[in-house]
């Protein structure tokens, strides 16, 4: 099959991450994929190439390419009008699919696969289909690479930690990938005052900036807060998608954000704390509750999520990677039993297009 995947990088590279991972996985099935993206620069460090994936810089004057068998617009980004017109004029019209956001909310299963007939504009006469990732077998499921289990089995945790200056067995190891949660200062103090030493691996970008801001605040208000040196901070460079998987595998507890890293956190089989992208109307709190219900977490882990996401006031419970481990293992088993998104999308496109 020939695919065109359209992606606009709205914020934080999450859109690019999801689209690249999907494009690469379709290409791994011997399909040909063009990834149209308005900001291709992040792919240079995030995903440095894959056979079968052609990256097209989506500019204001895009190249007049012939549509493939299936056209995927990620998160309602709307392909260029001229491209849509060529879709409508094609002898074999491609399947047109809107890849939606990930959620465990009930409406996802209801809306998955629904058609939206296009009645006007350059795409008049076509139908656009809504395709939802999700946490039930009535959705498109989750994206899982075919070689994921083999890569995980070959991973050597101790070697990976040593290259970042972390001595295996010298304490708990946590990763931090976040926005700017209000509870971040509370977390750092909690880790510094804990019973056991802690290595915190901080990802590049907003997480690093947020931690530096909190450190400056703590130095002013709570001088000497980490005098025992129990909290050891490690500043990571930008990581490729596969390197980020290794980070998750190496840690006892992972703080993840957005959608792509949430799925990777679940597939790591390690307890994770999810920070949802904040929305002005607090709609992300409803999304959080739906996911917690699916996750079936212990009360303390649910409370941690709510405080971390600003859905509940109060103190963060003490992080308990060991106690939260069984819930993470059970969630991994349920995630692996879900449909695999690239396979589901391919079957869906075949059924909706003239392929």
C-alpha positions as CSV (number, residue, x, y, z in Angstrom):
1,X,0.0,0.0,0.0
2,X,1.0,3.6,-0.5
3,X,0.2,6.0,2.3
4,X,0.2,9.8,2.8
5,X,0.3,10.9,6.4
6,X,-0.2,14.6,7.2
7,X,1.2,16.1,10.4
8,X,1.3,19.6,11.9
9,X,3.6,20.0,14.8
10,X,1.4,21.9,17.2
11,X,3.4,21.7,20.4
12,X,6.1,19.6,22.2
13,X,6.8,17.3,19.2
14,X,4.2,14.8,20.3
15,X,2.3,15.0,17.0
16,X,5.5,14.3,15.1
17,X,6.4,11.4,17.4
18,X,3.1,9.7,16.9
19,X,3.1,10.2,13.1
20,X,6.7,9.1,12.7
21,X,6.2,6.0,14.8
22,X,3.1,5.1,12.7
23,X,4.9,5.8,9.4
24,X,7.9,3.7,10.4
25,X,5.7,0.8,11.5
26,X,3.7,0.8,8.2
27,X,6.9,0.9,6.3
28,X,8.1,-2.1,8.4
29,X,5.2,-4.0,6.8
30,X,6.7,-3.2,3.4
31,X,4.3,-0.4,2.6
32,X,5.5,2.9,1.1
33,X,4.8,6.0,3.2
34,X,5.1,9.7,2.7
35,X,5.1,11.7,5.9
36,X,4.0,15.3,5.2
37,X,5.2,17.4,8.1
38,X,5.4,21.2,8.5
39,X,8.3,21.1,10.9
40,X,10.6,18.2,9.9
41,X,13.6,19.4,12.0
42,X,12.7,17.3,15.2
43,X,12.9,14.1,13.2
44,X,16.6,14.6,12.8
45,X,17.1,13.6,16.5
46,X,13.8,11.9,17.2
47,X,13.8,9.4,14.3
48,X,16.8,9.6,12.0
49,X,15.3,7.8,9.0
50,X,13.6,4.6,8.0
51,X,13.6,2.7,4.7
52,X,10.2,3.1,3.1
53,X,9.4,6.5,4.7
54,X,9.8,9.6,2.6
55,X,9.6,12.9,4.5
56,X,7.9,15.7,2.6
57,X,8.3,19.2,4.0
58,X,4.7,20.5,4.2
59,X,5.0,24.2,3.2
60,X,2.5,26.8,2.1
61,X,3.2,25.7,-1.5
62,X,3.3,21.8,-1.3
63,X,4.5,19.7,-4.2
64,X,1.8,18.4,-6.5
65,X,2.1,14.7,-5.7
66,X,-0.4,12.1,-6.6
67,X,-2.3,10.7,-3.6
68,X,-1.6,7.2,-2.5
69,X,-4.0,4.4,-1.5
70,X,-4.8,5.9,1.9
71,X,-4.5,9.4,3.3
72,X,-4.2,9.9,7.0
73,X,-4.6,13.4,8.6
74,X,-3.3,13.3,12.1
75,X,-5.6,15.1,14.7
76,X,-7.7,17.0,12.1
77,X,-4.8,18.9,10.5
78,X,-6.6,19.1,7.1
79,X,-4.4,18.2,4.0
80,X,-3.8,20.9,1.4
81,X,-6.8,21.8,-0.7
82,X,-5.1,21.0,-4.0
83,X,-4.2,17.5,-2.6
84,X,-7.7,16.9,-1.5
85,X,-9.0,17.9,-4.9
86,X,-6.6,15.3,-6.5
87,X,-8.1,12.7,-4.1
88,X,-11.6,13.5,-5.3
89,X,-10.6,13.4,-8.9
90,X,-8.7,10.1,-8.7
91,X,-10.0,7.1,-10.5
92,X,-9.3,5.0,-7.4
93,X,-10.2,7.3,-4.6
94,X,-8.0,6.8,-1.5
95,X,-9.3,6.0,1.9
96,X,-9.4,9.3,3.9
97,X,-8.8,8.8,7.6
98,X,-8.6,11.3,10.5
99,X,-6.4,9.8,13.1
100,X,-7.8,11.1,16.4
101,X,-6.4,11.6,19.9
102,X,-5.9,8.8,22.4
103,X,-8.4,8.5,25.2
104,X,-10.1,5.9,27.4
105,X,-13.4,7.8,27.5
106,X,-16.6,6.0,26.4
107,X,-17.2,8.2,23.3
108,X,-14.1,6.8,21.7
109,X,-15.6,3.4,21.1
110,X,-18.9,4.9,19.9
111,X,-17.2,7.2,17.4
112,X,-14.5,4.9,16.1
113,X,-14.9,4.2,12.4
114,X,-17.7,6.7,11.8
115,X,-17.9,8.4,8.4
116,X,-18.2,12.1,7.8
117,X,-19.4,12.8,4.2
118,X,-17.8,15.8,2.6
119,X,-20.5,17.9,1.0
120,X,-18.6,21.0,-0.2
121,X,-15.1,22.2,-1.0
122,X,-12.4,20.4,-3.0
123,X,-13.2,17.1,-1.4
124,X,-16.9,17.1,-2.1
125,X,-18.2,13.6,-2.6
126,X,-15.6,12.0,-0.5
127,X,-16.0,10.6,3.0
128,X,-13.6,11.1,5.9
129,X,-13.5,8.4,8.5
130,X,-12.6,8.8,12.2
131,X,-10.1,6.4,13.6
132,X,-9.5,6.4,17.3
133,X,-6.6,4.8,19.2
134,X,-7.9,3.5,22.5
135,X,-8.0,1.0,25.3
136,X,-10.7,-1.4,24.2
137,X,-11.1,-3.9,21.3
138,X,-13.7,-1.6,19.8
139,X,-11.1,1.0,19.0
140,X,-7.9,1.0,16.9
141,X,-5.9,0.0,19.9
142,X,-2.3,1.0,20.6
143,X,0.8,1.3,18.4
144,X,3.3,-1.5,19.1
145,X,6.3,-2.3,16.9
146,X,6.8,-5.8,15.7
147,X,10.3,-5.9,17.1
148,X,9.5,-4.4,20.5
149,X,9.7,-7.6,22.5
150,X,13.1,-8.6,20.9
151,X,14.6,-5.1,21.6
152,X,13.4,-5.3,25.2
153,X,14.9,-8.7,25.7
154,X,18.2,-7.6,24.3
155,X,18.4,-4.5,26.5
156,X,21.0,-4.5,29.3
157,X,19.8,-2.2,32.1
158,X,23.1,-2.0,34.0
159,X,25.2,-1.0,31.0
160,X,22.7,1.6,29.9
161,X,22.6,3.2,33.4
162,X,26.4,3.3,33.7
163,X,26.7,5.3,30.5
164,X,24.6,8.1,32.2
165,X,26.6,8.0,35.4
166,X,24.1,6.0,37.4
167,X,25.4,3.1,39.5
168,X,22.9,0.2,39.3
169,X,21.7,-0.9,42.7
170,X,22.6,2.4,44.4
171,X,19.0,3.5,44.9
172,X,15.8,4.1,43.0
173,X,16.0,5.4,39.4
174,X,13.3,7.6,38.0
175,X,12.8,9.4,34.7
176,X,11.1,12.8,34.4
177,X,9.3,13.9,31.2
178,X,6.8,16.6,32.1
179,X,5.4,20.0,31.4
180,X,5.4,22.4,34.4
181,X,3.3,20.7,37.1
182,X,2.7,22.8,40.2
183,X,3.6,19.7,42.3
184,X,7.1,19.5,40.9
185,X,8.7,21.3,43.8
186,X,6.9,19.0,46.2
187,X,8.2,15.9,44.3
188,X,11.8,17.1,44.4
189,X,11.7,17.7,48.1
190,X,10.0,14.4,48.6
191,X,12.7,12.5,46.7
192,X,15.4,14.4,48.6
193,X,13.9,13.6,52.0
194,X,13.2,9.9,51.2
195,X,14.6,6.9,53.0
196,X,16.6,5.8,50.0
197,X,18.8,7.6,47.5
198,X,17.2,8.5,44.1
199,X,18.7,9.1,40.7
200,X,16.3,11.4,38.7
201,X,17.0,11.4,34.9
202,X,15.5,14.6,33.5
203,X,14.7,14.8,29.8
204,X,15.8,17.7,27.7
205,X,13.4,20.6,26.9
206,X,10.5,21.7,29.1
207,X,11.3,19.2,31.8
208,X,14.8,20.4,32.2
209,X,13.6,24.1,32.2
210,X,10.9,23.3,34.8
211,X,13.3,21.6,37.1
212,X,15.9,24.4,36.9
213,X,13.1,26.9,37.8
214,X,12.1,24.9,40.8
215,X,15.7,24.4,41.9
216,X,16.1,28.2,41.9
217,X,12.9,28.6,44.0
218,X,14.0,25.9,46.5
219,X,17.4,27.4,46.9
220,X,15.8,30.7,47.9
221,X,12.9,29.4,50.1
222,X,14.3,26.1,51.4
223,X,18.0,26.5,51.5
224,X,19.7,23.2,52.3
225,X,16.8,21.1,51.2
226,X,19.1,18.5,49.6
227,X,22.0,18.6,51.9
228,X,22.1,14.9,52.4
229,X,22.5,14.5,48.6
230,X,19.9,11.8,48.4
231,X,18.5,13.2,45.2
232,X,20.9,13.0,42.3
233,X,19.9,14.8,39.2
234,X,21.1,13.7,35.7
235,X,20.4,16.0,32.7
236,X,19.7,14.0,29.5
237,X,20.2,15.2,25.9
238,X,17.5,14.9,23.3
239,X,16.8,11.2,22.8
240,X,15.6,9.3,19.8
241,X,12.4,7.3,20.1
242,X,14.4,4.1,20.7
243,X,16.7,5.7,23.2
244,X,13.6,6.9,25.1
245,X,12.2,3.4,25.2
246,X,15.5,2.3,26.8
247,X,15.2,5.1,29.4
248,X,11.8,3.8,30.4
249,X,13.0,0.2,30.6
250,X,15.9,1.3,32.8
251,X,13.9,3.1,35.5
252,X,11.8,2.0,38.5
253,X,9.2,4.8,37.9
254,X,8.6,7.0,34.9
255,X,6.9,10.3,34.7
256,X,5.5,10.6,31.2
257,X,3.4,13.3,29.4
258,X,1.2,13.6,26.3
259,X,0.1,10.5,24.3
260,X,3.1,8.9,22.7
261,X,5.2,8.6,25.9
262,X,2.1,7.3,27.8
263,X,1.8,4.4,25.5
264,X,5.6,3.8,25.7
265,X,5.3,3.9,29.5
266,X,2.6,1.3,29.5
267,X,4.5,-1.0,27.2
268,X,7.6,-0.7,29.4
269,X,5.7,-2.6,32.1
270,X,7.1,-0.1,34.7
271,X,4.9,2.1,36.9
272,X,4.3,5.5,35.3
273,X,2.8,8.8,36.2
274,X,1.0,10.5,33.3
275,X,0.7,14.2,33.0
276,X,-2.0,15.0,30.4
277,X,-1.6,18.0,28.2
278,X,-3.4,20.7,30.2
279,X,-6.6,22.2,28.7
280,X,-8.2,25.5,29.7
281,X,-11.6,24.0,30.5
282,X,-10.0,21.2,32.6
283,X,-11.3,18.6,30.1
284,X,-8.1,16.7,30.7
285,X,-9.3,15.9,34.2
286,X,-12.2,13.8,32.7
287,X,-9.8,12.2,30.4
288,X,-7.5,11.3,33.4
289,X,-10.4,9.7,35.3
290,X,-11.4,7.5,32.4
291,X,-7.8,6.3,32.0
292,X,-7.4,5.7,35.8
293,X,-10.5,3.6,35.6
294,X,-9.0,1.5,32.8
295,X,-5.7,1.3,34.6
296,X,-7.2,-0.1,37.8
297,X,-4.6,1.5,40.0
298,X,-4.2,1.5,43.8
299,X,-5.7,4.5,45.6
300,X,-2.3,6.1,46.3
301,X,-1.3,5.9,42.7
302,X,-4.7,7.4,41.6
303,X,-4.2,10.3,44.1
304,X,-0.7,10.9,42.9
305,X,-2.0,11.3,39.3
306,X,-4.8,13.7,40.4
307,X,-2.4,15.9,42.4
308,X,0.2,15.8,39.7
309,X,-2.4,16.9,37.1
310,X,-3.9,19.6,39.3
311,X,-7.2,17.8,39.6
312,X,-6.9,17.5,43.3
313,X,-5.3,19.6,46.0
314,X,-3.1,18.3,48.7
315,X,0.1,16.3,49.0
316,X,1.6,13.8,46.7
317,X,1.7,10.3,48.2
318,X,5.1,8.8,48.7
319,X,6.3,7.2,45.4
320,X,6.0,3.5,45.7
321,X,7.4,1.8,42.6
322,X,7.5,-1.6,44.2
323,X,4.0,-1.4,45.5
324,X,2.7,-0.1,42.2
325,X,4.5,-2.7,40.1
326,X,1.7,-5.3,40.0
327,X,-0.7,-2.7,38.6
328,X,1.9,-1.8,35.9
329,X,2.4,-5.5,35.0
330,X,-1.4,-6.0,34.7
331,X,-1.8,-2.9,32.6
332,X,1.0,-4.2,30.3
333,X,-0.8,-7.5,29.8
334,X,-4.1,-5.6,29.0
335,X,-2.3,-3.3,26.6
336,X,-0.6,-6.1,24.7
337,X,-4.1,-7.8,24.3
338,X,-5.5,-4.7,22.6
339,X,-5.5,-4.3,18.8
340,X,-2.3,-3.1,17.3
341,X,-2.9,0.3,15.7
342,X,-0.8,0.0,12.5
343,X,-2.4,-3.3,11.7
344,X,-5.9,-2.0,12.6
345,X,-5.4,1.1,10.5
346,X,-4.2,-0.9,7.5
347,X,-7.3,-3.3,7.7
348,X,-9.6,-0.3,8.1
349,X,-8.1,1.5,5.1
350,X,-8.5,-1.5,2.9
351,X,-12.1,-1.8,3.9
352,X,-12.9,1.8,3.3
353,X,-10.8,2.5,0.1
354,X,-10.8,1.0,-3.4
355,X,-7.6,-1.0,-2.8
